[in-house]
């Protein structure tokens, strides 16, 4: 029997919304007890870890992580993604199906599940494609993929343009209780865009997309949700114009949630500066007004989930003219320190942050994670929220190191990550 007492910690409970001093007892991979008494008796045979007053929180559940197996293992493998997650306090990665080939059959899903179990230091929960080949023409075998372990269905950054196909898939998903995740960008307006339209885009001479493309796509998807009654999650809401539609859908009782990437919460369109391709994302970075509106939406709970939208790209894909460079950034290791910028700026408190990073994504996907409570799995992260450092992308665990935070001053370091009570930081 393995027993560990984590003593002298600041316990962050996103369910209760509290930060309290206390100790946490882990027995055989589960949280056995939580005590707020400094004189807590030491269980016989327990290993004692002094947390030195640092923050102890539920491990992060990161929705929408790209692991490039199969097909592009040189960009990211389950081994490297698992190490990056462990270094970043992420205890569960929810993987996207936009691989080569797409994860659209039970056989492919079982392959990646076996690879993940063999190689990853953290939990891996795979999503499957909504349509075959992510081509938007024919829906996948949702029932069989659910049985094989898919936690949600999405075509990732490809939008199902045919509303009849999408409505059929949503209807079928509703019958099985499956969650569908949509990418809300009108494809006609956003195709080929590199930045958000406005004065900055004009000055740089880059192809741009209006923020209205997000609202138009969200309006369409909400209408289909109203028609079918399906469970739905918008992967990234990044503009102020989309927020009223999201609020209306929730107010009307539809089973709709939304997420946003940490990059859209902490960066804006001006960070592109002189065509810095590590800042090229999908959707593109927005105006500062949009960024602040989305931060406020997270604070009030309108946007439910914060994720890294981890998208590894090799140097050859990024070291190109801005318009030609691949979109996306890695984020597993920078998610927490970047998110702590919102805490240090006074926009969120720590329980609010971990509700969006841990509790809400776990609840939405039906995972046993994201909680500090007796009986819960001991997926935990210990971190110092005040420790300053300058990020050097050369030390990242990911195979690809396309981070927009290279050279950035960040505040907040992960000290230890436990997965089911196992110290995975010690294995890096």
GIZIMO-V482643 format. One record per run of one state. SS is the DSSP state (alpha for helix, beta for strand, coil for the rest). FROM is the first residue (numbers start at 1). TO is the last residue. Records with the same first field share a line. If there is no record, write none. Layout:
# GIZIMO-V482643
SS->FROM-TO  FROM-TO
This chain:
# GIZIMO-V482643
coil->1-2  14-17  28-29  36-46  51-54  59-59  66-77  89-89  96-105  120-122  127-127  129-130  135-138  140-141  148-152  154-162  177-178  183-186  191-194  197-198  205-207  210-211  229-230  235-239  252-255  267-268  273-276  280-287  300-304  308-309  311-314  319-328  330-334  345-349  366-376  378-379  391-392  396-408  420-421  424-424  428-428
beta->3-13  18-27  30-35  47-50  55-58  60-65  90-95  123-126  128-128  131-131  139-139  153-153  179-182  195-196  208-209  231-234  256-261  305-307  310-310  329-329  377-377  380-390  409-419  422-423
alpha->78-88  106-119  132-134  142-147  163-176  187-190  199-204  212-228  240-251  262-266  269-272  277-279  288-299  315-318  335-344  350-365  393-395  425-427
